[in-house]
Amino acid sequence: MFLSRLVTTAKLFSTSAVASFPKLKTHSGTKKRWRALSNGKFKRAHAAHAHLNVTKRPGRKNALCQTAYSSGAQTPTLKKLMPYA
């Protein structure tokens, strides 16, 4: 009986789980604002488009509704902030 209990407890603990690298945390603010694309870049929405639109010109409002993409300098930083995206 003691031997069977020892075998079952040995199955619960895996040696490979101890040697694995710790998980990386995704930055929560980046996760809410950016979406990853299949080509490795990221996209986001422009701010200042939701309210107080009376004083904004129509061309400015049209530009604010367009999707913004990450630049070449932003992409490596976003990949570090969102490692699993």
Buried (B, 14 or more C-beta within 10 A) or exposed (E): EEEEEEEEEEEEEEEEEEEEEEEEEEBEEBEEEBEBEEEEBBEBBEEEBEEEEEEBEEEEEEEBEEEBEBEEEBEEEBBEBBEEB
